[in-house]
Amino acid sequence: MSPAGNTVGRTTLIVVPIAIISRGAAFLIPVCVAIWFGVGVITDAWFWALAFPTFAVVLSGSAVATTVLPALAALREEQPHRMGAIIGSLMMWTGLFSLVMGLFICLSAPWVLETFTRFEPESQALAATFLWELLPFMVITCSASVLRAGCEVLGHFKRVAISPLLRAAVVIGFTWILLKPAGCHALPWGLVAGEVVQALWWGAWLVNSGVDIEPSLELNPTVRQVSRDLVPILGGEVLVAVNLIVDKGFASTLTEGSVAILEFADRARIIPTTLLNSTLAMVGFATWSNLKAKGRDAEARANMDQSLRWTMAIAAPMLAGMYIGRFVLVRMLFEHGEFDSTDTLATASVLGAYIPGLLPALLGVLAIRAHIVERNLRIVFTLGAASVMANFSLNNMLIGPLGLEGLAISTTINDVLITLVYVLCLVHLLPSGMLKRWSGPLGVAVSSLLIATLFELGPGPPQDLSDHRLWLAALPCLVILGVAAALIWDDKSR
C-alpha cells in the first residue's frame, strides 16, 4: 500500500474516536429540542425554517469547502506566504454571497409558507421569524467553511474533528440559558453562538500555524479560479440540497407534526454520514488534494479506491445493525420529555425506509470529492439536476400511498441511482484489478444485507434494550464487522 494510504488510515483511526465523541455531543442538540418542545407546532415551524440554513450548511460543507480546499492545497505548494490573504478574501466573498442568499430566503419565506404549506397563520409567522433570526447563522457558517478548509489543508484534523463538541456545548448551554426569557426563540440564537465559537476555534489554529488572515474583497487569481470552479459544483450541490427543502415541503402538506417526525428521522439517518465527513472523507479529501498538487496522481487515485472499499466494508455491518435496532435507537435518542412512544414508532418507521440508501450515500460522499479532485466538475452539476428531478417525481408518486415513509423511500432510491452513476464514472480512473480488490467488501455488504433481511422477516425488529432479539442480532453483525476489519488490516499491511 502507498505511504499516503498508510497516512490516511493512521490519521483516520486517530480522528475516529474524537469524531464519535464530538458528533455524539452535537447530536444532543436535536435530542434537547425533542425534550424541550416534543412534536408539534413549534418544532414543525422550527424544522421547516431550519431546512433553509441547513441548506446553507450543506452548501458550505459540500460546495464552498470542497472547492476551496484543492485551491489552498495548490497554494500551499506554490505560494504559502499568500494563504492568509487568500483565506481572508475567500471568507469575505463567501460571507457576502451567503448574506444575499439568506436575504432572498427570508424575504420569500412568507409567500412560500402561505402557498406551499398547510401551516396555520401562527405557525407561518413563527417559521418566518425563525428564518430572520437564523440569517447570521447562514453567513457565519458559510464564511467559516473557508477557515475549516485551511485547517484541513494544514493537517489540523484532530482540531477540526473536536470542533463540533465545542459548538454543541455552546449551542445547548446558550439555548438553555435563553429558554426562560426568550422561549422558542432561544433556538436560533443558540445556533448562532455555537457557530461563532467554532469559527473562532478554526481561526485561532490557523493563526497559531503562522497564517495571518487578511480580510479583503480583492479578486486575485486564486479567488477567480475558485469562483469558476464553484459555479458547476455549487449548482450541483444547490440542486441536491434543494431535496431537503422539497421533502420538508411535501411533509408540510400532511398532518401536524409530520415535518418534525421527518426531521427527527433524518437526524438519526445522517449519523453515519456525519461521522464519515468528520473522519475518512475529511482526511482523504485533503490528502488527495495535496497529492494532486504535488503531481502524484496515481497515488491519489489508489487512495481513492482504497477509501471507497474501506467505507463499504466497515459501514455495511454497522448499517445492518442500525436497521435491525432502529426502534431501540430512536427510543434511546428521543423518547424523553415531550417526545412520547407514539412519536418513536412514527420516527423509527421513517428511519427504516431511509437506512437502505445510507451505504450508497456514504460511497457518494467520497465519489463526489474524488471527481472534484480530478476536476470532473460538470458531473456534479448534471447529477445534481438529475437528483432533484428524480426526488420531486418520486415524492409526488409515493407520498399519496405511503405518506412520510414514501418520502424516505424516495430519498433511498435517489441515493442508490445517483451514487451508482458517480462510481461508474470514476471506475476508469482507478487502478486495474478492481474485481479482486472489491470482492471482499462486496461480500461483506451482501452478508450484511442478508442478516438484516432475515431478522426483519423472521424475529422482527427489537423494541427496547431488554429485548433479546437485539442482542441476538448483534452477534452476526459483530462477526461480519470483524471480517471487515480483518480485510482492512490485510489491505493496510500490504
C-alpha positions as CSV (number, residue, x, y, z in Angstrom):
1,M,0.0,0.0,0.0
2,S,1.2,3.6,-0.7
3,P,2.7,5.8,2.0
4,A,-0.3,8.1,1.5
5,G,-2.6,5.2,2.2
6,N,-0.8,4.4,5.5
7,T,-1.1,8.1,6.4
8,V,-4.8,8.3,5.7
9,G,-5.5,5.1,7.6
10,R,-3.4,6.0,10.6
11,T,-4.8,9.6,10.8
12,T,-8.4,8.4,10.3
13,L,-8.0,5.9,13.2
14,I,-6.8,8.7,15.4
15,V,-9.6,11.0,14.4
16,V,-12.4,8.4,14.6
17,P,-12.8,8.4,18.5
18,I,-12.6,12.2,18.6
19,A,-15.3,12.5,15.9
20,I,-17.5,10.0,17.6
21,I,-17.4,11.9,20.9
22,S,-17.8,15.3,19.1
23,R,-20.6,14.3,16.8
24,G,-22.3,12.5,19.6
25,A,-22.3,15.7,21.6
26,A,-23.5,17.6,18.5
27,F,-26.4,15.1,18.2
28,L,-27.6,16.1,21.6
29,I,-28.8,19.4,20.1
30,P,-31.9,17.8,18.3
31,V,-32.3,15.5,21.4
32,C,-32.6,18.6,23.6
33,V,-35.1,20.1,21.1
34,A,-37.2,16.9,21.4
35,I,-37.1,17.1,25.2
36,W,-37.9,20.8,25.3
37,F,-40.6,21.0,22.6
38,G,-41.6,17.5,21.5
39,V,-43.6,17.1,18.3
40,G,-46.0,19.9,17.5
41,V,-46.5,23.4,16.2
42,I,-43.2,24.9,17.4
43,T,-41.0,22.0,16.1
44,D,-42.9,22.0,12.8
45,A,-42.1,25.7,12.3
46,W,-38.5,25.3,13.6
47,F,-37.5,22.4,11.5
48,W,-39.2,23.9,8.4
49,A,-37.3,27.1,8.9
50,L,-34.1,25.2,9.7
51,A,-34.2,23.5,6.4
52,F,-33.0,26.7,4.7
53,P,-30.0,27.3,6.9
54,T,-29.2,23.6,6.7
55,F,-29.3,24.2,3.0
56,A,-26.6,26.8,3.6
57,V,-24.6,24.4,5.8
58,V,-24.7,21.8,3.0
59,L,-23.5,24.3,0.5
60,S,-20.7,25.5,2.8
61,G,-19.6,21.9,3.6
62,S,-20.0,20.3,0.2
63,A,-19.6,23.2,-2.3
64,V,-17.5,26.0,-0.8
65,A,-15.2,23.9,1.3
66,T,-14.7,21.2,-1.3
67,T,-13.9,23.9,-3.9
68,V,-11.6,25.9,-1.7
69,L,-9.6,23.0,-0.3
70,P,-7.8,21.9,-3.6
71,A,-7.0,25.6,-4.4
72,L,-5.5,26.1,-0.9
73,A,-3.5,22.8,-1.3
74,A,-2.0,24.1,-4.6
75,L,-1.3,27.5,-3.0
76,R,0.4,25.8,-0.1
77,E,2.9,24.2,-2.5
78,E,3.4,27.2,-4.7
79,Q,2.9,30.4,-2.6
80,P,2.5,29.5,1.1
81,H,3.0,33.1,2.1
82,R,-0.2,34.1,0.3
83,M,-2.5,31.8,2.2
84,G,-3.6,34.4,4.8
85,A,-4.6,36.9,2.2
86,I,-6.4,34.3,0.0
87,I,-8.3,32.9,3.0
88,G,-9.4,36.3,4.1
89,S,-10.6,37.2,0.6
90,L,-12.5,34.0,0.2
91,M,-14.1,34.4,3.6
92,M,-15.4,37.9,2.6
93,W,-16.8,36.8,-0.8
94,T,-18.4,33.7,0.7
95,G,-20.0,35.7,3.5
96,L,-21.3,38.3,1.1
97,F,-22.8,35.6,-1.2
98,S,-24.4,33.8,1.8
99,L,-25.9,37.1,3.0
100,V,-27.5,37.8,-0.3
101,M,-28.8,34.2,-0.5
102,G,-30.1,34.5,3.1
103,L,-31.9,37.7,2.5
104,F,-33.6,36.2,-0.6
105,I,-34.8,33.2,1.5
106,C,-36.1,35.4,4.4
107,L,-37.9,37.8,2.1
108,S,-39.6,35.0,0.1
109,A,-40.5,32.8,3.1
110,P,-44.0,34.3,3.8
111,W,-45.1,33.7,0.2
112,V,-43.6,30.1,0.3
113,L,-45.3,29.3,3.6
114,E,-48.7,30.6,2.5
115,T,-48.5,28.9,-0.9
116,F,-46.9,25.5,-0.2
117,T,-47.7,24.6,3.4
118,R,-50.8,23.8,5.4
119,F,-49.4,25.6,8.5
120,E,-51.8,27.8,10.5
121,P,-51.1,31.6,10.3
122,E,-49.5,31.5,13.7
123,S,-47.1,28.7,12.6
124,Q,-46.3,30.6,9.4
125,A,-45.4,33.7,11.3
126,L,-43.2,31.8,13.7
127,A,-41.4,30.0,10.9
128,A,-40.7,33.3,9.1
129,T,-39.4,34.9,12.3
130,F,-37.1,31.9,12.9
131,L,-35.6,32.5,9.4
132,W,-34.7,36.1,10.1
133,E,-33.1,35.1,13.4
134,L,-31.1,32.4,11.6
135,L,-29.7,34.8,9.0
136,P,-26.4,35.4,11.0
137,F,-26.1,31.6,11.3
138,M,-26.1,31.3,7.5
139,V,-23.5,34.0,7.0
140,I,-21.1,32.8,9.7
141,T,-21.4,29.1,8.7
142,C,-20.6,29.7,5.0
143,S,-17.8,32.1,5.7
144,A,-16.2,29.9,8.4
145,S,-16.1,26.9,6.0
146,V,-13.0,28.6,4.4
147,L,-11.3,28.5,7.8
148,R,-12.1,24.8,8.2
149,A,-10.7,24.1,4.7
150,G,-7.5,25.9,5.7
151,C,-7.2,23.8,8.8
152,E,-7.6,20.6,6.9
153,V,-5.0,21.6,4.3
154,L,-2.5,22.2,7.1
155,G,-3.3,18.8,8.7
156,H,-5.2,20.0,11.8
157,F,-7.6,17.1,11.5
158,K,-7.9,16.5,15.2
159,R,-8.7,20.1,15.9
160,V,-11.4,20.1,13.2
161,A,-12.8,16.8,14.5
162,I,-13.2,18.2,18.0
163,S,-14.9,21.4,17.0
164,P,-18.5,20.0,16.9
165,L,-18.0,19.2,20.6
166,L,-17.2,22.9,21.4
167,R,-20.1,24.0,19.2
168,A,-22.6,21.7,20.7
169,A,-21.7,22.7,24.3
170,V,-22.1,26.4,23.4
171,V,-25.4,25.8,21.5
172,I,-27.0,23.7,24.2
173,G,-25.8,25.9,27.1
174,F,-26.7,29.2,25.4
175,T,-30.1,27.9,24.3
176,W,-30.8,26.6,27.8
177,I,-29.9,29.9,29.4
178,L,-32.2,31.8,27.0
179,L,-35.2,29.3,27.2
180,K,-37.0,31.1,30.0
181,P,-36.6,34.7,28.8
182,A,-36.9,34.0,25.1
183,G,-38.9,30.8,24.8
184,C,-38.6,29.0,21.5
185,H,-36.6,32.0,20.1
186,A,-33.7,30.7,22.1
187,L,-33.2,28.0,19.4
188,P,-31.8,30.2,16.6
189,W,-29.7,32.3,18.9
190,G,-28.1,29.2,20.4
191,L,-27.1,28.1,17.0
192,V,-25.6,31.5,16.1
193,A,-23.5,31.5,19.3
194,G,-22.2,28.0,18.5
195,E,-21.1,28.9,15.0
196,V,-19.3,32.0,16.3
197,V,-17.2,29.9,18.8
198,Q,-16.5,27.2,16.2
199,A,-15.3,29.9,13.7
200,L,-13.0,31.5,16.3
201,W,-11.6,28.0,17.1
202,W,-10.6,27.3,13.5
203,G,-9.3,30.8,13.0
204,A,-7.1,30.5,16.2
205,W,-5.4,27.4,14.9
206,L,-4.7,29.0,11.5
207,V,-3.1,32.0,13.2
208,N,-1.2,29.6,15.5
209,S,0.2,28.0,12.4
210,G,1.5,31.3,11.1
211,V,-1.4,32.1,8.7
212,D,-2.2,35.8,9.1
213,I,-5.8,36.1,7.9
214,E,-6.3,39.4,5.9
215,P,-10.0,40.0,5.1
216,S,-10.5,41.9,1.8
217,L,-12.6,41.9,-1.3
218,E,-9.6,41.5,-3.6
219,L,-10.4,39.5,-6.7
220,N,-7.0,37.8,-7.0
221,P,-6.3,34.9,-9.5
222,T,-6.9,32.2,-6.8
223,V,-10.3,33.7,-5.9
224,R,-11.3,33.9,-9.6
225,Q,-10.3,30.3,-10.1
226,V,-12.3,29.2,-7.1
227,S,-15.2,31.2,-8.4
228,R,-15.0,29.5,-11.8
229,D,-14.8,26.0,-10.2
230,L,-17.6,26.9,-7.7
231,V,-20.2,27.5,-10.4
232,P,-20.7,23.9,-11.5
233,I,-20.1,22.5,-8.0
234,L,-22.4,25.0,-6.4
235,G,-25.0,24.5,-9.0
236,G,-25.0,20.7,-8.4
237,E,-24.9,21.0,-4.6
238,V,-27.7,23.6,-4.6
239,L,-29.8,21.2,-6.6
240,V,-29.0,18.3,-4.2
241,A,-29.6,20.5,-1.2
242,V,-32.9,21.5,-2.6
243,N,-34.1,18.0,-1.9
244,L,-34.0,18.9,1.8
245,I,-36.5,21.7,1.2
246,V,-38.6,19.7,-1.2
247,D,-39.0,16.9,1.4
248,K,-40.0,19.4,4.1
249,G,-42.4,21.0,1.7
250,F,-44.1,17.7,0.9
251,A,-44.2,16.8,4.6
252,S,-45.8,20.2,5.4
253,T,-48.9,19.1,3.4
254,L,-49.5,16.2,5.8
255,T,-50.9,16.2,9.3
256,E,-49.5,18.3,12.1
257,G,-46.1,17.0,13.4
258,S,-45.1,15.4,10.1
259,V,-42.3,17.9,9.4
260,A,-40.9,17.3,12.9
261,I,-41.1,13.5,12.6
262,L,-39.3,13.6,9.2
263,E,-36.6,15.8,10.7
264,F,-36.0,13.6,13.7
265,A,-35.7,10.5,11.5
266,D,-33.4,12.5,9.2
267,R,-31.2,13.5,12.2
268,A,-30.8,9.8,13.1
269,R,-30.2,8.9,9.4
270,I,-27.3,11.3,9.0
271,I,-25.3,10.0,11.9
272,P,-23.2,7.7,9.7
273,T,-22.7,10.4,7.0
274,T,-21.7,12.9,9.6
275,L,-19.1,10.5,11.1
276,L,-17.7,9.8,7.6
277,N,-17.5,13.5,6.8
278,S,-15.6,14.1,10.1
279,T,-13.1,11.2,9.6
280,L,-12.2,9.4,6.4
281,A,-13.8,11.9,4.0
282,M,-12.1,14.8,5.6
283,V,-8.6,13.2,5.8
284,G,-8.9,11.5,2.4
285,F,-10.0,14.6,0.5
286,A,-7.2,16.8,2.0
287,T,-4.7,14.0,1.2
288,W,-5.9,13.5,-2.4
289,S,-5.8,17.3,-3.0
290,N,-2.2,17.6,-1.6
291,L,-1.1,14.6,-3.7
292,K,-2.7,16.1,-6.8
293,A,-1.0,19.4,-6.1
294,K,2.4,17.6,-6.0
295,G,1.7,15.7,-9.3
296,R,1.3,12.3,-7.7
297,D,-2.0,11.4,-9.5
298,A,-1.6,7.6,-9.4
299,E,-1.1,7.6,-5.7
300,A,-4.1,9.8,-5.1
301,R,-6.3,7.5,-7.3
302,A,-5.1,4.4,-5.5
303,N,-6.0,6.1,-2.2
304,M,-9.5,7.0,-3.5
305,D,-10.1,3.3,-4.4
306,Q,-9.0,2.2,-1.0
307,S,-11.2,4.7,0.8
308,L,-14.2,3.6,-1.1
309,R,-13.5,-0.1,-0.3
310,W,-12.9,0.6,3.4
311,T,-16.1,2.5,3.7
312,M,-18.2,-0.3,2.1
313,A,-16.6,-2.9,4.3
314,I,-16.9,-1.1,7.7
315,A,-20.2,0.7,7.1
316,A,-22.3,-2.3,5.8
317,P,-22.5,-4.4,9.0
318,M,-23.0,-1.2,11.1
319,L,-25.9,-0.1,8.9
320,A,-27.4,-3.6,9.2
321,G,-27.3,-3.3,13.0
322,M,-28.8,0.2,12.7
323,Y,-31.7,-1.1,10.6
324,I,-32.4,-4.0,12.9
325,G,-32.2,-1.8,16.1
326,R,-33.9,1.3,14.6
327,F,-36.8,1.3,17.2
328,V,-34.3,1.0,20.0
329,L,-32.1,3.7,18.6
330,V,-34.9,6.2,18.2
331,R,-36.3,5.4,21.7
332,M,-32.9,5.9,23.3
333,L,-32.2,9.2,21.4
334,F,-35.6,11.0,21.5
335,E,-38.2,9.4,23.8
336,H,-37.8,11.8,26.7
337,G,-39.8,14.8,27.9
338,E,-42.4,15.9,25.3
339,F,-41.4,13.1,22.8
340,D,-43.6,10.1,23.5
341,S,-43.8,6.4,22.4
342,T,-46.2,7.2,19.5
343,D,-43.6,9.7,18.1
344,T,-41.0,6.9,18.5
345,L,-42.9,4.5,16.4
346,A,-43.6,7.0,13.6
347,T,-39.9,8.2,13.6
348,A,-38.5,4.7,13.6
349,S,-40.7,3.7,10.7
350,V,-39.5,6.6,8.6
351,L,-35.9,5.9,9.6
352,G,-36.2,2.3,8.5
353,A,-37.1,3.5,5.0
354,Y,-34.1,5.8,4.9
355,I,-31.4,3.3,6.1
356,P,-31.2,1.1,2.9
357,G,-29.9,4.2,1.0
358,L,-27.2,5.0,3.5
359,L,-24.4,2.8,2.2
360,P,-24.8,4.3,-1.4
361,A,-24.9,7.8,0.2
362,L,-21.7,7.2,2.1
363,L,-19.9,6.0,-1.1
364,G,-21.4,9.0,-2.9
365,V,-19.8,11.4,-0.4
366,L,-16.3,10.0,-1.3
367,A,-17.1,9.7,-5.0
368,I,-18.1,13.4,-5.3
369,R,-14.9,14.5,-3.6
370,A,-12.8,12.2,-5.9
371,H,-14.5,13.8,-9.0
372,I,-13.7,17.3,-7.7
373,V,-10.1,16.4,-7.1
374,E,-10.0,15.1,-10.7
375,R,-11.7,18.3,-11.8
376,N,-14.7,16.4,-13.3
377,L,-16.9,19.3,-12.3
378,R,-19.7,19.1,-14.8
379,I,-20.8,15.7,-13.5
380,V,-21.6,17.3,-10.1
381,F,-24.0,19.8,-11.7
382,T,-25.5,17.2,-14.1
383,L,-26.2,14.7,-11.4
384,G,-27.4,17.4,-9.0
385,A,-30.1,18.3,-11.5
386,A,-31.0,14.7,-12.1
387,S,-31.2,14.2,-8.3
388,V,-33.7,17.0,-7.6
389,M,-35.9,16.0,-10.6
390,A,-36.0,12.3,-9.6
391,N,-36.6,13.2,-5.9
392,F,-39.5,15.5,-6.7
393,S,-41.1,12.9,-9.1
394,L,-40.7,10.1,-6.6
395,N,-42.1,12.2,-3.7
396,N,-45.1,13.0,-5.8
397,M,-45.7,9.4,-6.6
398,L,-45.1,7.9,-3.2
399,I,-46.4,10.4,-0.6
400,G,-50.0,9.6,-1.5
401,P,-50.0,5.8,-0.8
402,L,-47.1,5.8,1.8
403,G,-47.0,9.2,3.5
404,L,-43.8,10.1,5.3
405,E,-42.3,6.7,4.6
406,G,-42.8,7.4,0.9
407,L,-40.6,10.5,1.2
408,A,-37.9,8.4,2.8
409,I,-38.1,5.7,0.2
410,S,-37.8,8.4,-2.5
411,T,-34.5,9.5,-0.9
412,T,-33.3,6.0,-0.7
413,I,-34.0,5.3,-4.4
414,N,-32.4,8.6,-5.3
415,D,-29.2,7.9,-3.3
416,V,-28.8,4.4,-5.0
417,L,-29.2,5.7,-8.5
418,I,-27.1,8.9,-8.3
419,T,-24.2,7.2,-6.4
420,L,-24.2,4.3,-9.0
421,V,-23.6,6.9,-11.7
422,Y,-20.9,8.7,-9.7
423,V,-19.0,5.5,-9.0
424,L,-19.3,4.1,-12.6
425,C,-17.9,7.4,-14.0
426,L,-15.0,7.1,-11.6
427,V,-14.1,3.5,-12.3
428,H,-11.9,4.2,-15.4
429,L,-9.6,6.4,-13.2
430,L,-9.0,3.8,-10.5
431,P,-6.2,1.2,-10.6
432,S,-6.8,-2.0,-12.6
433,G,-7.8,-5.3,-11.0
434,M,-10.8,-3.9,-9.2
435,L,-12.7,-7.2,-9.2
436,K,-10.1,-8.9,-6.9
437,R,-9.8,-5.9,-4.6
438,W,-13.5,-5.3,-4.3
439,S,-14.7,-8.9,-3.8
440,G,-14.1,-8.8,-0.1
441,P,-16.0,-5.6,0.7
442,L,-18.8,-6.7,-1.7
443,G,-19.1,-10.0,0.2
444,V,-19.3,-8.1,3.5
445,A,-22.1,-5.8,2.1
446,V,-24.1,-8.8,0.7
447,S,-23.8,-10.7,4.0
448,S,-24.9,-7.6,6.0
449,L,-27.9,-7.2,3.8
450,L,-28.8,-10.9,4.2
451,I,-28.6,-10.6,8.1
452,A,-30.8,-7.5,8.1
453,T,-33.4,-9.1,5.8
454,L,-33.5,-12.4,7.8
455,F,-34.1,-10.6,11.1
456,E,-36.8,-8.4,9.5
457,L,-38.7,-11.3,8.0
458,G,-38.0,-13.6,11.0
459,P,-37.9,-12.4,14.6
460,G,-38.7,-8.8,13.6
461,P,-37.1,-5.6,14.9
462,P,-36.4,-5.4,18.7
463,Q,-38.3,-2.7,20.6
464,D,-36.0,-1.8,23.5
465,L,-32.7,-2.6,25.1
466,S,-34.1,-5.5,27.1
467,D,-35.4,-7.3,24.0
468,H,-33.4,-10.5,23.5
469,R,-33.7,-10.1,19.7
470,L,-31.4,-7.0,19.8
471,W,-28.5,-9.0,21.4
472,L,-29.2,-12.0,19.1
473,A,-28.8,-9.7,16.1
474,A,-25.7,-8.1,17.5
475,L,-23.7,-11.3,17.3
476,P,-23.7,-11.9,13.4
477,C,-23.3,-8.1,12.9
478,L,-20.2,-8.1,15.1
479,V,-18.8,-11.2,13.3
480,I,-19.2,-9.6,9.9
481,L,-17.7,-6.3,11.3
482,G,-14.7,-8.4,12.5
483,V,-14.3,-9.9,9.0
484,A,-14.4,-6.3,7.5
485,A,-11.7,-5.2,10.0
486,A,-9.5,-8.1,9.0
487,L,-9.9,-7.2,5.3
488,I,-8.9,-3.6,6.0
489,W,-5.9,-4.7,8.2
490,D,-4.7,-7.1,5.4
491,D,-5.1,-4.3,2.9
492,K,-3.3,-1.8,5.1
493,S,-0.4,-4.2,5.7
494,R,0.4,-4.8,2.0
